[in-house]
């Protein structure tokens, strides 16, 4: 979207003239008036197994694009992207670029990259962006804090904004109630037989919190639901789900009990640790819950994490319902409901019998030694 708005390569007026951005005073000044370099760092070579393969793939196609666009610039073997862009700036009337880097922290989440590789990568980004006359603006997305993972002052020229801790721009994270209201009205007008209620959207996709603001909806899932005219689970993080599921099934640092509490609708206190998302092995309950939060499985608010909505509850339910190691806990859940019902009914005999069973099965013998 950012590339389509700023980039010279495409006329975006038909798309953007009907949107709110057209009301901005800088709309005409910036619409399709800039050179844009867009890189999705999650798109590497097929069967990538080394940093050299990865970075050569990215640099290779970028150098090819620059050769095609700026034929007067000589590119020598061993030239960096930064040196080529400096020559473009010098030879082509001070040409400048907007750099858009998506998933900048991709290599931090792949175990075949070493710490040395990551250091080389952030040095590459620093060389490309820091103090360069050819840069108009650099916009980067990722889930890790840039400065903390870039080492020394390599990337200290960036301002960082995130959903949980940044008040500035927080209104632009997620869909607000008002925005979903507007989308829902459009859906009702344009759908022959609408089957989704407004409450469905709230139940399925609301529940994430921004700093000091109202809760917000998962934009991707709202759009999918309204487009397909069906509420459901549109969550798309299968790889991360499998990795996190293993930690829960292994009950690392007692995280299984925390997951059961979350699934029951209870908040769980946690010390959020953003660094955990780059760790090759998670060792504590707080690290695991922190990663779940950063990836969007949990909502963090007021010192606690919670499952935000039905869509994410279904992800946790997959673990609880399909994993053999949770069978015992599921049985306890059923027995708890039976005790509750017997209590409501005033059935003292049943309550007494069931409490006796719980006492003999749940009270460890060592507690009486």
Rosetta blueprint (number, residue, H / E / L):
1 X L
2 X H
3 X H
4 X H
5 X H
6 X H
7 X E
8 X L
9 X L
10 X L
11 X L
12 X L
13 X H
14 X H
15 X H
16 X H
17 X L
18 X L
19 X L
20 X H
21 X H
22 X H
23 X H
24 X L
25 X L
26 X L
27 X H
28 X H
29 X H
30 X H
31 X L
32 X L
33 X L
34 X E
35 X E
36 X E
37 X E
38 X E
39 X E
40 X E
41 X L
42 X L
43 X L
44 X L
45 X L
46 X L
47 X L
48 X L
49 X L
50 X L
51 X H
52 X H
53 X H
54 X H
55 X H
56 X H
57 X H
58 X H
59 X H
60 X H
61 X H
62 X H
63 X H
64 X H
65 X H
66 X H
67 X H
68 X H
69 X H
70 X L
71 X L
72 X L
73 X L
74 X L
75 X L
76 X L
77 X L
78 X L
79 X L
80 X L
81 X H
82 X H
83 X H
84 X H
85 X H
86 X H
87 X H
88 X H
89 X H
90 X H
91 X H
92 X L
93 X L
94 X L
95 X L
96 X L
97 X E
98 X E
99 X E
100 X E
101 X E
102 X E
103 X L
104 X L
105 X L
106 X H
107 X H
108 X H
109 X H
110 X L
111 X L
112 X L
113 X L
114 X L
115 X H
116 X H
117 X H
118 X H
119 X H
120 X H
121 X H
122 X H
123 X H
124 X H
125 X H
126 X H
127 X H
128 X H
129 X H
130 X L
131 X L
132 X L
133 X L
134 X L
135 X E
136 X E
137 X E
138 X E
139 X E
140 X E
141 X L
142 X L
143 X L
144 X L
145 X L
146 X H
147 X H
148 X H
149 X H
150 X H
151 X L
152 X L
153 X L
154 X L
155 X L
156 X L
157 X L
158 X L
159 X L
160 X L
161 X L
162 X L
163 X L
164 X L
165 X L
166 X L
167 X L
168 X L
169 X L
170 X H
171 X H
172 X H
173 X L
174 X L
175 X E
176 X L
177 X H
178 X H
179 X H
180 X H
181 X H
182 X H
183 X H
184 X H
185 X H
186 X H
187 X H
188 X H
189 X H
190 X H
191 X L
192 X L
193 X L
194 X L
195 X L
196 X L
197 X L
198 X H
199 X H
200 X H
201 X H
202 X H
203 X H
204 X H
205 X H
206 X L
207 X L
208 X E
209 X E
210 X L
211 X L
212 X L
213 X L
214 X L
215 X E
216 X E
217 X E
218 X L
219 X H
220 X H
221 X H
222 X H
223 X H
224 X H
225 X H
226 X H
227 X H
228 X H
229 X L
230 X L
231 X L
232 X L
233 X L
234 X L
235 X L
236 X L
237 X L
238 X H
239 X H
240 X H
241 X H
242 X H
243 X H
244 X H
245 X H
246 X H
247 X H
248 X H
249 X H
250 X L
251 X L
252 X H
253 X H
254 X H
255 X H
256 X H
257 X H
258 X H
259 X H
260 X H
261 X H
262 X H
263 X H
264 X L
265 X L
266 X L
267 X L
268 X E
269 X E
270 X L
271 X L
272 X L
273 X L
274 X H
275 X H
276 X H
277 X H
278 X H
279 X L
280 X L
281 X L
282 X L
283 X L
284 X L
285 X H
286 X H
287 X H
288 X H
289 X H
290 X H
291 X H
292 X H
293 X H
294 X H
295 X L
296 X L
297 X L
298 X L
299 X E
300 X E
301 X E
302 X L
303 X L
304 X E
305 X E
306 X E
307 X L
308 X L
309 X L
310 X H
311 X H
312 X H
313 X H
314 X H
315 X H
316 X H
317 X H
318 X H
319 X H
320 X H
321 X H
322 X H
323 X L
324 X H
325 X H
326 X H
327 X H
328 X H
329 X H
330 X H
331 X H
332 X H
333 X H
334 X H
335 X H
336 X H
337 X H
338 X H
339 X H
340 X H
341 X H
342 X H
343 X H
344 X H
345 X H
346 X L
347 X L
348 X H
349 X H
350 X H
351 X H
352 X H
353 X H
354 X H
355 X H
356 X H
357 X H
358 X H
359 X H
360 X H
361 X H
362 X H
363 X L
364 X L
365 X H
366 X H
367 X H
368 X H
369 X L
